[in-house]
Amino acid sequence: MSNQIQNTTRISETGKGLYQNEITIGDHHLLAGEPKGLGGDDSGPTPMELLSAALGACTTITLRMYANRKDWPLERVSAQVTHKKGPREICEDENSDNEQKPGLVDIFNRTISLQGPLSDEQRQRLMQIADKCPVHKALSGNSCVRTIEVRSIADL
C-alpha cells in the first residue's frame, strides 16, 4: 500500500454553460470547459490544458524540491507545456522501450527554464530529475484508470 495521500477531485457540470464543469479539489474551486470553436463557452481551460498545467506545475515543484534539498542556487524555475497529437515516432529514441503501436499519440512538449548560477552538472541533473516528477511518470508510464458507475449523485 502506498503512503501517498489519496485526494478526491470532484467534477460536475455547472448547468451555466455548455460543457462548463466545476472542479473541486479540497478547498480549491476552478472551472473547466471547451472553446467556442468546439461548442463551449470558453469559461475555463480544457481538460488537456489542465493536464498540461499539471505536468508543468509538477515539474517546477519537483525541481524546486530537489534544488532545495541539495542547497543548489536555483533562483527560479519555470516551464511551458504544449500539447498536440502526432505520430509516436516523434517521441521515440534509441533507448525507448515503448511498444510500437500505430496511430497518433498525445505529445507534450515541455520547455524548462532554470535561472541562477547553476553549474553545467547541476543543470544536467535537474533536467534528468524533471522526468521523475509524478505527473511525467503517470503520462509516460503505465497508468490504470478504473471506472465505476453510480446511479445517484448522492453516491459520489
Backbone hydrogen bonds, N-H to C=O, Kabsch-Sander energy under -0.5 kcal/mol:
donor,donor_aa,acceptor,acceptor_aa,energy
7,N,5,I,-0.7
9,T,7,N,-0.5
10,R,8,T,-0.5
10,R,24,T,-2.8
12,S,22,E,-1.9
14,T,20,Q,-2.0
15,G,20,Q,-0.5
20,Q,17,G,-1.9
21,N,32,A,-2.7
22,E,12,S,-3.1
23,I,30,L,-3.4
24,T,10,R,-3.0
25,I,28,H,-2.5
26,G,8,T,-0.6
28,H,25,I,-2.3
30,L,23,I,-2.1
32,A,21,N,-2.2
33,G,45,P,-1.9
38,L,35,P,-1.8
39,G,36,K,-2.0
40,G,35,P,-2.2
41,D,18,L,-0.7
42,D,34,E,-2.5
50,L,46,T,-2.3
51,L,47,P,-2.1
52,S,48,M,-2.3
53,A,49,E,-2.5
54,A,50,L,-2.4
55,L,51,L,-2.2
56,G,52,S,-2.4
57,A,53,A,-3.0
58,C,54,A,-2.5
59,T,55,L,-2.1
60,T,56,G,-2.4
61,I,57,A,-2.5
62,T,58,C,-2.6
63,L,59,T,-2.5
64,R,60,T,-2.3
65,M,61,I,-2.7
66,Y,62,T,-2.3
67,A,63,L,-2.7
68,N,64,R,-2.6
69,R,65,M,-2.4
70,K,66,Y,-2.1
71,D,67,A,-0.7
71,D,68,N,-0.7
72,W,67,A,-2.6
74,L,72,W,-1.8
75,E,73,P,-0.8
75,E,115,Q,-2.5
76,R,115,Q,-1.5
78,S,113,S,-1.9
80,Q,111,T,-2.4
82,T,109,N,-2.4
84,K,107,I,-1.8
86,G,105,V,-2.0
88,R,103,G,-0.9
90,I,87,P,-1.8
91,C,88,R,-1.8
92,E,88,R,-0.9
96,S,93,D,-1.8
105,V,86,G,-3.2
107,I,84,K,-3.4
108,F,106,D,-0.5
109,N,82,T,-2.4
109,N,107,I,-0.6
110,R,108,F,-0.6
111,T,80,Q,-3.0
111,T,109,N,-0.5
113,S,78,S,-2.9
114,L,112,I,-0.5
115,Q,76,R,-2.9
115,Q,113,S,-0.6
118,L,116,G,-2.3
123,R,119,S,-2.4
124,Q,120,D,-2.5
125,R,121,E,-2.3
126,L,122,Q,-2.5
127,M,123,R,-2.1
128,Q,124,Q,-1.5
129,I,125,R,-2.5
130,A,126,L,-1.8
131,D,127,M,-0.6
131,D,128,Q,-0.9
132,K,129,I,-2.3
133,C,130,A,-1.3
137,K,133,C,-2.4
138,A,134,P,-2.3
139,L,135,V,-2.6
140,S,136,H,-2.3
141,G,137,K,-1.7
143,S,141,G,-0.8
146,R,144,C,-0.5
155,D,152,S,-1.6
156,L,153,I,-1.3
